[in-house]
Amino acid sequence: MISRRGLTLGEPFAGGVASELVAPVTTADGGQAVLKIQQPHRESEHEAAALGLWDGDGAIRLLDSEPEEHVLLLERCVPGTPLSAAGGEAALDVFVELLPRLWKPAGAPFGTLSAEALWWSDSLEETWERFGRPFERRLLDAALEGLSELPRTQGEQVLLHQDLHGDNVLAARREPWLAIDPKPLVGEREFGIAPIVRSHELGHSRRHVLERFDRLVSELGLDRERACGWTIGQTIAWAFDGEHRQTHVETARWLLEAS
């Protein structure tokens, strides 16, 4: 078991919200790794499987795991600087190269984008009402339309990192940049740019959002209408997180106005 391997625990990393503990460790043979103790959640349920499928190709390696205990031993990124620190244009250069590597054909055990879209849409209007209608009805309707129509006509099913933003890619030694913290889904590629488009740490204004969207769609050869629909849909579904509510709503509004 991981806990019996003589790991020396370092100071936990700051800023984690979806795990009980994320901390650097030194292994018994002097190696560097990261110990992650997850809070069980459907979005990160198959994190270990996603890292196993990627097998270090553009993402950190899974070194070991204890599935029943929700414990992962992970490759450590050194120096670990987030991609957002490189600036918006440089970050997009990295994402354009990285995304096709992560989009590997996949199926079970991962949850599907279709099922997740149904999950979001089933409660979206009720949540909007409960929060006091915090944004205009046309945004809600656009999200519901996309989440209803898009799942039925998807393209090739690939592994998606539905939270791949500028702080979930870190500088490393094995490769210049590696993705971390997957929240995996299986669905079409057009969904995969949504978290990057709303990655406010890469710059948050109408110009920043639309430039990110335009460049990703163009350089990755994606269907513009479908990518826009998925981005609005997930961004509005995730817009009730108090920390990001305003930026999510603004991102969806700017995309809808430009579509």
Summary of the structure (lengths in Angstrom):
residues: 259
radius of gyration: 18.4
end to end distance: 51.9
largest distance: 58.1
contacts: 820
relative contact order: 0.14
helix: 49%
strand: 17%
